[in-house]
């Protein structure tokens, strides 16, 4: 995450286009926040113990703090790319906060059976978000130029695949049924996070779609040739 942040910072130096600057600012902030939260987990500050099922279970609350800030920024990138209206953006950000918040409640719940109720509620919010991306945003992207539409489709598919994997890892991990040990669960979440944040950013910032439109006319066949007379 730290390397991704540095890469985006360096890559953004010298960018003058105001539209591109906005995408660079948002996209750089995503791995920067994730870096801070992963550092807190590494140093032992992003962890708490929650009793359920007769045992004490370690829960990385910093992971949810990461998602609470970074996932809305990723959605904002996509919304700006397709020029979504403000109402849709607010609805998505609200649903995203609800998704992360209910997921955290599920992780901290001490009654084992209730954890899966909160998982289902959180997953339902995620399905709403993915529905808007796949149908609403895709329709808007198809109305734009091919560069924007193509970039959006790649990023949309990446988000659909990776985000769909998060509730599965949660369910089989230590916060759910526990068939996967904490070390493996943490590794899986790490791979998903790096792909969904740094990978997403690399694909977005490499595209010309983030730059504003230029109204420079194409030269005509006779332009550029200096007329001479004898």
N, C-alpha and C positions, 0 to 999 in steps of 0.2 A: 504494500500500500504506500509506503514511503517512497519507494522508487517510482511508482506510478505518479505520485504527486509531483516529484521533481521533474519527471519527464514532461508532464503537462505544463509545468511552469516554464521550463526551458523552451518548449515548443511554442508557447504562447507569446514569448518575447518578440517584440517587433510587429505583432499583428495589429493592424490599424483599423480594419473593418469593424464598425460598431456591433454588427450582428454577431460576427465571429468572436469578438471580445466577450460578449454575454455568454456564449456557449463555453468558452474557455474558463471563465470565472466559475460557472456552475459545475462544470465537469471536473475541474481541479479540486474544488471543495469536497467533492464526494470521497475520493481516496484519502484526502487529508483528515477528514473526520474519522474515517475507518481506521487510519493509522493510529490516531490518538486512542481510540477505543480498544484496538488490539494491543497497544502498548500497555494500557491499563490492565487488560486480562493477563498479559505476560508478567506484569509486576505484582499481580495478585490483588489488585484493587477493584477489578470488575467482576468479582466472584462473591456469591453468597450461598449459604447452606440452607436448604429448605427441607423440612421433615415431611415425608409422606410415605405411605406403605410401610411404616415401622422403621424407616431408615432415613439418614441424612443424605440429601442429594445436592451436589454442587450445581448451581445455576449461574451461568454467565449473564448477569443482567446488562453488562456493558454492550453485549451483542445487540440487545434491543434498543439501547440508546443510540448505537450506530445506525441501525435500520430506521429509527424514528426520524432521523435527520437526512440520511442519504437516499432512502427510497423516494421521498417526495421530490428531491432534486433530480433524480433520474427521470421521474415522470414529467417534471417541468421541462427537461431537455426535449423529451418527445413531444410535449405539448407545444413548445415554441417552434419546433421543427415543422409541425403541420399547421401552425398558426391557429391553435385551438382558442375558443372563446373563453373569457374569464370565468363564466359560470361553470363550464366543464372542468377547468383547472381546479377551481375551489372544491368541486364535488370529488374529484380524484384525490386531491390532497387530504380532504376530510376522511374519505374512505380508507386512505392509506394509514393515517394516524389511528383510525379505529382498528384497522387490521393489526398494526404493531401493538397497540395498547391491549387489545384482548388477548393477543398471543403472550404478552408479558404476564397478564393476569393468570393465564393458564399455566405458565411456567412457575409462578410463585404460589399457586393454589396448593394448600396442604391436603385437601380432600382428593384422593387419587381419581375417583370417577369424574369429578367436576372438571378435571384437566381436559378431558376429551370434549366436553361441552364447549369450553372456551376455544379449543382447537377448531371445532366445527364452525363456530361463529367467526373466528379470524379467517379461516379458509373461505368462507362465504364472501367476506369482504374482498379477499384477493380475487375471487372469481369475477366479481363485479368489475374490478379494475381491469382485469384481462379482457373482459367482454368489451369495455369501452375502447381499449387499445385495438382490439382485433376488428371491431365493427365501426365505431365512431371515428377513430383516428385514421383507420385505413381508408375510409370513404373520403376524408379530407385530403389525405396524402395523394389519392388517385386524381384529385382535381389540380394538383400542383405539377411542376415540371418533373421530368423523369429522374433527374439527379436527386431531388428531395424524396420522391416516391420510392426510389430504389434504396436509398439510405435508410429511410424509415422502415421499409419491409425487413431489412436485415436486422436492425435494432429491435424491432417488434418481435421477430421470431426468437431472437436471443433472450429477450425478457420473458416471453411466453414459456420457453423451455426451462430456463434457470429458475424463475420465480415459482413455477409449478413444482420444482424439486424441493423447495424449502419446507413446505408442510409435510412432505414425505419423510425427510430427514428428521424433522421435529418429532413425528409420530413414532418412528422406529428408534429414536435416540433415547438418551437418559431422561429427558423431560416427558417422554411418552411411555411406550410399552417397555423400553429398555432392552431391546434385542441387540442394539449396537452400543458398545462401550463409549464412554465419554471421549476418549482420545480419538476414536474413529469419527464420532459425531462432530467433534471440533474440526478435524481435518476436512470432512465433507463440507461443513459450513464455510471453512476458509477457502476451499477451492471455488465454491459457488460465489462467495463474496468477491474474490479477486476477478473472476470471470465477469460477474455482473457489474462491477465498478470500473476496474482498470481496462478489461477487455472491451466493455461498452464504450468507454471514453476514447480508446484508440480508434475504434471503428467510426465513431462520430466525428472526431477531430481530423481524421484523414480525409473526410468528405468535403467537396466543394459546396455541399448543400448548406453549410453553416454560414456561408458568406452572403451578404446582401446582394441584391440584383444590381448589375452594372448596365447602365443604359448607353454604353459606347456603341455607336452604330458600326456595322460592318462596312469596310471601305468598298466603294464601287470599283468596277473593273478598270476605270480610267484614272482613279485617284492614286496619288503617290507618284505619278509620272510627271516630271517637269516638262512643260511644253517649251520647245525651242523654236526660234525663228531665225532665218538667215538675214 
